[in-house]
Structure formats: C-alpha cells, structure tokens
Amino acid sequence: MALKTKIREYRAKHNITQEELASAVGVRRETIGHLENGKYNPSLKLGFDIAKVLQVPVEELFTFTDD
C-alpha cells in the first residue's frame, strides 16, 4: 500500500508555504517536503495536526492506494 497526500494542493489553496506549515505543526520544512513527495508516512498526530491547519478532514488529505 502507498500513502497518497493532497498536502501540496491544500497548502496552495491556503497560500501557505512549506515552512509556514512546518512551523504550525512543529516539524522541519523538509518533513513537509518528504510528505508531499510520498517519501514519509506521518504519525497519526501529525496527520491530524496538518489537516487541522489546512482546514480539511484528515481522510480527505491522506488516502491509501494499492500500489
């Protein structure tokens, strides 16, 4: 299974930089970049924190595919 994320899409809608999102949820900017590129699976807490900042349900932000 692969984790797909719409972080980049929702971040653009809210005009938030990776740095701003990272600061808001307490991680490094690189972590947001890795999440957006599918190279990192977030903890449940981090996933919910990002969803809260981006004002979107967590299940809309993250999906699993059968890759």
ChimeraX commands (.cxc) that place a marker at each C-alpha (Angstrom):
marker #1 position 0.00,0.00,0.00 radius 0.5
marker #1 position 1.11,3.53,-0.72 radius 0.5
marker #1 position 0.11,6.68,1.08 radius 0.5
marker #1 position -1.08,9.49,-1.19 radius 0.5
marker #1 position -1.42,13.02,0.11 radius 0.5
marker #1 position -3.04,16.24,-1.05 radius 0.5
marker #1 position -0.95,18.43,1.27 radius 0.5
marker #1 position 0.59,20.41,-1.61 radius 0.5
marker #1 position -2.85,21.03,-3.17 radius 0.5
marker #1 position -4.45,22.26,0.07 radius 0.5
marker #1 position -1.36,24.22,1.04 radius 0.5
marker #1 position -1.60,26.09,-2.28 radius 0.5
marker #1 position -5.33,26.77,-1.72 radius 0.5
marker #1 position -4.49,28.41,1.61 radius 0.5
marker #1 position -1.37,30.14,0.23 radius 0.5
marker #1 position 0.80,28.55,2.95 radius 0.5
marker #1 position 4.47,27.78,2.36 radius 0.5
marker #1 position 6.08,24.52,3.42 radius 0.5
marker #1 position 7.98,26.50,6.06 radius 0.5
marker #1 position 4.78,28.04,7.46 radius 0.5
marker #1 position 3.01,24.68,7.61 radius 0.5
marker #1 position 6.03,23.04,9.21 radius 0.5
marker #1 position 6.19,25.77,11.86 radius 0.5
marker #1 position 2.46,25.48,12.56 radius 0.5
marker #1 position 2.68,21.72,13.24 radius 0.5
marker #1 position 6.13,21.63,14.87 radius 0.5
marker #1 position 8.23,19.82,12.25 radius 0.5
marker #1 position 11.03,20.82,9.87 radius 0.5
marker #1 position 10.26,22.10,6.38 radius 0.5
marker #1 position 12.00,19.03,4.95 radius 0.5
marker #1 position 9.41,16.82,6.66 radius 0.5
marker #1 position 6.60,18.60,4.79 radius 0.5
marker #1 position 8.55,18.21,1.54 radius 0.5
marker #1 position 9.01,14.48,2.18 radius 0.5
marker #1 position 5.31,14.11,2.97 radius 0.5
marker #1 position 4.32,15.88,-0.24 radius 0.5
marker #1 position 6.66,13.66,-2.26 radius 0.5
marker #1 position 5.40,10.43,-0.67 radius 0.5
marker #1 position 8.74,9.68,1.00 radius 0.5
marker #1 position 7.47,9.84,4.59 radius 0.5
marker #1 position 4.46,8.47,6.44 radius 0.5
marker #1 position 3.29,10.83,9.16 radius 0.5
marker #1 position 2.31,9.84,12.66 radius 0.5
marker #1 position -1.40,9.92,13.33 radius 0.5
marker #1 position -0.99,13.06,15.43 radius 0.5
marker #1 position 1.00,14.85,12.71 radius 0.5
marker #1 position -1.60,13.88,10.10 radius 0.5
marker #1 position -4.40,15.33,12.22 radius 0.5
marker #1 position -2.38,18.44,13.03 radius 0.5
marker #1 position -1.73,19.14,9.33 radius 0.5
marker #1 position -5.39,18.53,8.50 radius 0.5
marker #1 position -6.44,20.98,11.21 radius 0.5
marker #1 position -4.12,23.71,9.93 radius 0.5
marker #1 position -5.30,23.14,6.34 radius 0.5
marker #1 position -8.96,23.01,7.49 radius 0.5
marker #1 position -9.71,19.70,5.78 radius 0.5
marker #1 position -10.78,16.28,7.12 radius 0.5
marker #1 position -7.75,14.03,7.56 radius 0.5
marker #1 position -9.32,11.36,5.34 radius 0.5
marker #1 position -9.53,13.92,2.52 radius 0.5
marker #1 position -5.86,14.83,2.95 radius 0.5
marker #1 position -4.45,11.29,3.10 radius 0.5
marker #1 position -5.51,8.17,1.19 radius 0.5
marker #1 position -4.01,4.72,0.73 radius 0.5
marker #1 position -3.71,3.12,-2.69 radius 0.5
marker #1 position -2.86,-0.45,-3.69 radius 0.5
marker #1 position 0.38,0.42,-5.48 radius 0.5
marker link #1:1,2 radius 0.2
marker link #1:2,3 radius 0.2
marker link #1:3,4 radius 0.2
marker link #1:4,5 radius 0.2
marker link #1:5,6 radius 0.2
marker link #1:6,7 radius 0.2
marker link #1:7,8 radius 0.2
marker link #1:8,9 radius 0.2
marker link #1:9,10 radius 0.2
marker link #1:10,11 radius 0.2
marker link #1:11,12 radius 0.2
marker link #1:12,13 radius 0.2
marker link #1:13,14 radius 0.2
marker link #1:14,15 radius 0.2
marker link #1:15,16 radius 0.2
marker link #1:16,17 radius 0.2
marker link #1:17,18 radius 0.2
marker link #1:18,19 radius 0.2
marker link #1:19,20 radius 0.2
marker link #1:20,21 radius 0.2
marker link #1:21,22 radius 0.2
marker link #1:22,23 radius 0.2
marker link #1:23,24 radius 0.2
marker link #1:24,25 radius 0.2
marker link #1:25,26 radius 0.2
marker link #1:26,27 radius 0.2
marker link #1:27,28 radius 0.2
marker link #1:28,29 radius 0.2
marker link #1:29,30 radius 0.2
marker link #1:30,31 radius 0.2
marker link #1:31,32 radius 0.2
marker link #1:32,33 radius 0.2
marker link #1:33,34 radius 0.2
marker link #1:34,35 radius 0.2
marker link #1:35,36 radius 0.2
marker link #1:36,37 radius 0.2
marker link #1:37,38 radius 0.2
marker link #1:38,39 radius 0.2
marker link #1:39,40 radius 0.2
marker link #1:40,41 radius 0.2
marker link #1:41,42 radius 0.2
marker link #1:42,43 radius 0.2
marker link #1:43,44 radius 0.2
marker link #1:44,45 radius 0.2
marker link #1:45,46 radius 0.2
marker link #1:46,47 radius 0.2
marker link #1:47,48 radius 0.2
marker link #1:48,49 radius 0.2
marker link #1:49,50 radius 0.2
marker link #1:50,51 radius 0.2
marker link #1:51,52 radius 0.2
marker link #1:52,53 radius 0.2
marker link #1:53,54 radius 0.2
marker link #1:54,55 radius 0.2
marker link #1:55,56 radius 0.2
marker link #1:56,57 radius 0.2
marker link #1:57,58 radius 0.2
marker link #1:58,59 radius 0.2
marker link #1:59,60 radius 0.2
marker link #1:60,61 radius 0.2
marker link #1:61,62 radius 0.2
marker link #1:62,63 radius 0.2
marker link #1:63,64 radius 0.2
marker link #1:64,65 radius 0.2
marker link #1:65,66 radius 0.2
marker link #1:66,67 radius 0.2
view
